[in-house]
Amino acid sequence: MKYPEALQLLIDQFRRYPGIGKKTAERYALFTLDRFQATDYDVFRDTLKRVQDEIKPCLQCGNLTDEERCYVCSDSNRDHSQLLVVEEAKDVLVIENAKTYKGLYHVLGGVIKPSAGIGPEEIRIKELLSRLKDPRHKEVILATNLSDEGETTALYIDYLLSKTDINVTRIAHGLPAGSDIAYADEITLLKALEGRKKINR
């Protein structure tokens, strides 16, 4: 079936989301066309504009926020001795929802991936090293995904910190190899954090 151009463009936009296939995108687009009133379109458009204009990385950790510092970094009750290093801001949300971790975060904004031209300089490793000059930070928990790129990134950070007094641990038990933290359940994340261990150098 051939859709009018504007409707097909909307379907194509929905298909950009992960896990959304052709049929689901069509259903979302047709629901929008069938159920949205004029005010709904206005709210949807204004919301997207606000997200574009207001959401930005936290100046300290890289988490998403609409302030200079995110709610985690602004919370004086968090444990400053621990920094949990993750790949993306979505990982912070997943771990926070598990309600088991009380320390701070550092979002790398990706992983080292030479095949895609992404080296250490393209992610927030330099910012991590700068933060670790704060003597309150005693432990770095490497929570990059257990993929080849995530492992490479974790090993590189561990190497950089090998001559410091900072305790470097790696999440382990509970997350199968190749898994993505963003899709882990709360129990799995709890076990991964509890089972973190020193990296073998």
N, C-alpha and C positions, 0 to 999 in steps of 0.2 A: 504494500500500500504506500502511495506517495502522499506525504503530508504537505500542507502549505509551508512555505519557506520559513516563516517565523516560528511555527510549531516545531519544525524539524531542528531549527537552531536551538530551541529550548531542550529538546530531547538530547541533542549532542552535548549540551552543557551538563545535563544530569549524568550522562555516561562518563564524564570525566572523573566522577567520584569512584573510589575503590570499591569493588564488590557490586557495582551497579551495572547490570547487563542491559541489553537492548529492550527487553520486555519490561523490566522494572522502570527504566528511563521513560518509556512510552507511557506507562501507568502514571508516573509522577507528573509528566507533562500534561496528560489529559485531565488528571485531577485538578491541576492548577487552572487549566482552561475552564473546567466545568464548575469548580467551586469558588474560585477567587472572585471577590467583589473588587470594585475600584479601590477601596481603602486598603484591601489586602495587598494589592500590587504596590501601593504607595509605601506601606509598612515594610514589605519585603525589600523594595528598592532602597529605602532609607536605612534599613538594617545592614544591608550589604555595604552601603556607603560608610556607615559608622564603623563597621569592622575594618574596612580599608583605611579609614582615617585615624582610628583610635587604638587599635590593637597593635602592639609592638613588643619586641623582646625586652625583658627586664635588663636594666643596665648592669646589674650585678651578676645574675645567674643565667640569663638568656631565656627564662620562662616567659610565657605570654602574659601580658598585662596591659592595662590602660593607664597605669601610673609609671613613674620612673622606676620604682622597685615593686616587684610582685608581692602578693600577700604572704608568701613564705619568707622572703628576705626581710619583710617588714615586721615579722612576728618575733618579738624579743624573747619569747618562751621556747623557740626552737633550739635544738642542741647544735651549737656552733662548732663542736669538735668534729662533727662528721660532714663530709661532702659526698653526696651520691651523684656520680657522673652518669648521665644518660645521653642517648643520641638526639632525641627530639623532645620538644615541649609536651607532646601527647603522652610521653612516658611518665612525666611528672604527674599528670592528671590520673593515670592508672594507679600509680603507686600511692598517691594521696588518697584515692578512693578506698584503698585497702586499709587505711588508718593504722598502719603498723610502724611507719617510719617517722621519726620526730626531728631529724636533722635537716640540713640544707641541701640544695641541689646545685648542679652545674650542667647546663645543657650545651652539648658540643655543636649542635646544628648539623650533624652528619657524622660520617665515619671516613677513615682513610681508605681510599679506593683508587689506587694508581691507574687501573684500567679506564676509569672515567676522568682521569686528570685531577683527582682530589687528593691532595697531600695534607700533611699536618698544618700547613699554613692556611688552608682553606676552611678549617674548622676551628673551634674556639679553645684550642689547647694553650695558646699563649695567654689567654685570659685566665685559664685555670691556674697556670703556674704563677701568675700575678696574684691571684686570690690566695694562694697557698703561702704567701709571705706573711699572712696573718697568723700569729702564733697560736691562736685559738683552735685552728684546724689541725686535728691530730690524726684523722683517718680519712682516706679516700676510698670509697666503695665504687668499684668499676662495674656499672650495670649496663654496659653496652650489650646489644643483642648477641646471642651465641652463634652468630654467623661467622664466616671467614673474615669479613671486613670488621665486624665487631670485635673479634678476637685479636686481629692485627692492631686495632686501635687501642685496645686494653693493654696489650703487651708493650706498645710504644710508650704509653703514658707511664706504665710501671717502670720501664727502662729510664725515663726522664727523672723519675722520683727515687730511683734505686740508691742514690747517694745522699738522700735526705733522711730526716728522722720521722717522716710521715709513714704511718702504717697503711700499706696498700693492700686491699682485699678485693676479691672478685666474687660476684654472685655465682652460685653453682647449683646446688641441689634444688630440684623442683622444676627447673627449666630445661627441656630437652634441647639437644644440639640443633641449631638452625631455627629455633623458635624466635618469635617476636614478642618483646615485653608488652607491647600495647594490647596483645590479645590474650594475655595470661589472666587467670582468675585470681581472686584475693588470697586463697589458700596457697596456691603455687608461688605467688610473690612472697608471701610470708616465709615459706620454706626456703626460698632462694636467698632472702635476706638473712635468715637465721643460719643458713649453711654456708655463708660466704667464707672464703679462706684466702690465705696468702697465696700469691702467685709464685710458682716455682721458677726461679731464675737460673 
